[in-house]
Amino acid sequence: MFTEGLDETAINWIKQKSDHVDPEPKIRSPLAERLSHDLFPKSPILYSTTNTSLMSPHGLPPLKFHSGLLKPHSVLNPRLDQNVDYDDNESVASVSDNMDTNSDDEEDYDDDDDKRSSGVDLSGKNPVERFYSEEEEEEVLGYKNGCGIKLNKGLMNNLKIEVPNCGNRRFTDGDSGTRNSSRMFSTPVNNTMTGENEEKLPYWQTSSLDNSPHYNTSGQYAWQTLVAYDACIRLCLYAWAKGCTEAPEFLRDECLVLRSAFGFPETEADALLVELQDKKKSVQGRATIPVSSLTDNPNDRVQWWPIYHDDQECVGKIQLSIGRTITSGETNNIKSGPVVETLAYDILLEAAMRAQHFHPRNLRLQGPWKWLLAEFADYYGVSDSYTKLRYLLHVMNVATPTKDCLELVNELLVPILKARSERSLTRQEKSMLLDCETQIESLLESVFQNYKSLDENSPTGLTDLFGPPKASVAPALAPAVQVYTLLHDILSQDAQTVLKNYLQTAAKKRCRKHMVETDEFVSSNSDGFLMDSITISTAYLKMKNLCINIRIEIQSDIEIHNQHILPSSIDLSNIAAAVYSTELFNRLRSFLAAWPASSPLPHVNELLVAVADFERDLESWNISPVQGGVDSRGLFHDYIMLWVEDMQLKLLDLCKMEKVPWSGVATNHSTSPFAEEMYEKIKNSLIEYEVVINRWPQYSLILENAVANMERAIIKALEKQYNDILTPLKDSIPKRLNMQVQKLTRRQSTTLYSVPSQLGTFLNTIKRILDIVHCRVEDILKSWASYLPDIGDKKSPFGEQMNGVTVLLRTKYKNYLQATVEKLVINVQTNRNTRLKRILEEIKEEDGEADIREKMQMLSSQLIDSMSNVHEVFTSRIFIATCRGFWDRMGQIVLKFLEGRKENRVWYNGSYYALGILDDTFASHMQRLQGNSLQEKDLEPPRSVVEARSILCKDTTNATDTSSYFYV
């Protein structure tokens, strides 16, 4: 089965090897003495008299892998500087990838050939095409007697011929064309034959070998490819004779696997498609010409072929001439020149990659092809470093940031770098390693700069869609770190700096993508936005989401760092967080400058919370502070101070006289609606600052000062509002001069004073503010102040302003209450018949209680009227306090009367009865007006009455009674 297609010499050699086992040949260097050719079957191309054409599919060229045929460097590459010192370790195999290896028989070329060879391109590009006469072609090709193929001129000009791509066919040195088919009328190539469906290949299969050095059976490397192919067959035969199990795979079916891989398939099915078009590019007919028929009779250079229309109707014929062109570069290789081992290995490697469909998702060579490459390199002396470097170059040409690729790179690099440390690399291998390192650095850069966007399932290794970071670490990151530590000393500062820069770039790229949605709010075109509430809320919501997304990014970096994949000297969480924090702070600052926060509205508070939480999380995650990073308080401080100032000015503006509502309106609590409304506004405004205070309690001191100023303004506004009512009372308010209480005397009016309802509203308002409303505001501030940091033994600065407002309210309330009582007392003192002191002076010693009660009848009636008037305008507690104050002032009159007449006991009985009448009047009427709401202490006699009774009864124990003067 495996001998089909082999000549008798090869078969005899195989039979001999089966009977006699030769000792295993020694490992040799390419520079060592080459093995005898007797170990291999003779190539029928040299020893067969019947095979005179190179076109035979069974013709195998002789092996040329021996160093004696290699030329000196100066001949191989005249561009090199002659003064360069070569490495002592450089081997004979160290030649350029693009270098032609020619025979030493250069004397076979005449001068004309040298001139024609002036177009040789040593860079591997397509050589300059040249045309030769028939005799020249036969001489150059090395055969005459009609065995060559000449291309005669055709009969049709400007004929468009479409031929299949023959880049990987066996012998394509000949070109088919028509008369004058020079380079001006080059032949376009179709990718598919007529009637065939083009197979759609994945991205990595269509582009895997585009950038790699390419050797094929046509052009400059046709001869080398043929030699490598022949060498593989001989190597497989040799291994098969020794019992190798992998070799039969390549010998089966007339070496079909090798022929397909090297580009030598059967060509009977290939056809040349000829299409005729008119000037309007309309197809007029087609002709299909089998390629095999072009070489059936080489002497018959001109043939006629039928042309068919779409309906298969023959519409004419076309005469086709066949010719051959040889480039000057190909003439050097076609004369059985020597082939360098490394170049043959490169050709075999490419054949193996094509056979195993080498692409970014299938990088590893396995199975028989892996064995063949190893055997080839071992037998022909290709160093292990070279094989790995050449393989690595092919891998890097299609490399993607994936786990499989990076693991393979790591496997290949380890022995190569070990060889470099042992100084065993040749110059060519060092150059190849430099190329590999450059490409590997680029690959590592791609990995580290996209370590959150790596996708094993993507053709490029990177995800196409941007989204939140994945929960797991990308599989490619660990092998990338291994490769990086192979190429760099990770303990060095430079290597750490480079890796940190990669990671910082990755964070910037992620941050940039997150900020895309907010670019419109900070761009120069944002002035055209309609600043309505919905647009503003949407903008602040996107900024809030940006903070949350950046926070998630840092969390994922912390998780990656905790997996200990990166070197210990690389703190990923701090590196990335520094970038994220700086970029976020700059974006927030720009946003707030374009869309300032006017007040602590809900959407503003949400953004403030997101920024403050972001900063708090960084601290809780032990992220080191960074200069220019997120400073939530610094970002919002100016805005908060502006909010407080605006709130204060706004409420103070409402306290202006023209803004105060009419004083005649009262609430259900008989208080001023203005004060109730203002305090409600203060409370609501404070609630808006709850978010701020929860993050930064120190702002409670700022708010306390603002609230105190607003409360003072409210009290002042109330006094202005009720100025007409309060003016009569101001003369009765004691003025403190030189620490002594004095009364300003003024001419008294004879008109009785009646407490107006507006006075009741004013005092009720002051009392409600003092007892309830002010306390509510103070409680809110006190709860916030409890979060202030402890300052030790020092007194907390909070509370001073609130205490000042409380004292002010108490003073106002007390003074106006006392002034009201004084007005009531003045009413009693104005009328001679109700003046208590005169009544006491007119009492005689023989007057009894009934007489005195009768004398005090008018006074009692006026007292009752005054209490009724007070009851109508004041609330319960103010009414009680006013009545007790009135009661106490009447008791003071009796007390002073007794104190001035202690030596005359005549008036004692009258004073005793007078006190009893006063007590009965006040207590009974208060109880009648208040009912059960009165408390027991409300009916107790005031202090002045108690002191007067003590004088009358000589009871000094009662003099120390602590009965309160007012119920404030």
Secondary structure as UniProt FT lines:
FT   TURN            2..5
FT   HELIX           8..19
FT   TURN            30..31
FT   HELIX           37..39
FT   HELIX           44..47
FT   TURN            54..55
FT   TURN            57..58
FT   HELIX           67..69
FT   HELIX           73..76
FT   TURN            78..79
FT   TURN            82..83
FT   TURN            88..89
FT   TURN            92..93
FT   TURN            97..98
FT   HELIX           106..108
FT   HELIX           111..116
FT   HELIX           117..119
FT   TURN            122..123
FT   HELIX           134..141
FT   TURN            145..146
FT   STRAND          161..164
FT   TURN            167..168
FT   STRAND          174..177
FT   TURN            179..180
FT   HELIX           183..185
FT   STRAND          189..190
FT   TURN            194..195
FT   HELIX           203..207
FT   TURN            208..211
FT   HELIX           219..221
FT   HELIX           222..241
FT   TURN            242..243
FT   HELIX           248..262
FT   TURN            268..269
FT   STRAND          271..277
FT   TURN            279..280
FT   STRAND          283..290
FT   HELIX           291..294
FT   TURN            295..296
FT   TURN            298..299
FT   STRAND          302..308
FT   TURN            310..311
FT   STRAND          314..324
FT   HELIX           328..334
FT   TURN            335..336
FT   HELIX           341..355
FT   TURN            356..357
FT   TURN            360..361
FT   HELIX           368..379
FT   TURN            380..381
FT   HELIX           384..397
FT   HELIX           403..421
FT   TURN            422..423
FT   HELIX           427..448
FT   TURN            449..452
FT   TURN            456..457
FT   TURN            459..460
FT   TURN            475..476
FT   HELIX           477..487
FT   TURN            490..491
FT   HELIX           493..514
FT   HELIX           515..518
FT   HELIX           519..522
FT   HELIX           524..528
FT   HELIX           533..562
FT   TURN            563..564
FT   TURN            568..569
FT   HELIX           572..594
FT   HELIX           602..620
FT   TURN            621..622
FT   TURN            627..628
FT   HELIX           632..654
FT   HELIX           657..659
FT   TURN            663..664
FT   TURN            668..669
FT   HELIX           673..688
FT   HELIX           690..695
FT   TURN            697..698
FT   HELIX           699..721
FT   HELIX           723..730
FT   TURN            731..732
FT   STRAND          735..737
FT   TURN            738..739
FT   STRAND          740..742
FT   HELIX           757..768
FT   HELIX           769..773
FT   HELIX           774..785
FT   TURN            786..787
FT   TURN            792..793
FT   TURN            798..799
FT   HELIX           800..830
FT   HELIX           832..834
FT   HELIX           836..842
FT   TURN            845..846
FT   HELIX           849..855
FT   HELIX           857..873
FT   HELIX           876..899
FT   TURN            900..903
FT   HELIX           905..907
FT   HELIX           908..930
FT   HELIX           931..933
FT   HELIX           936..939
FT   HELIX           943..953
FT   HELIX           956..960
//
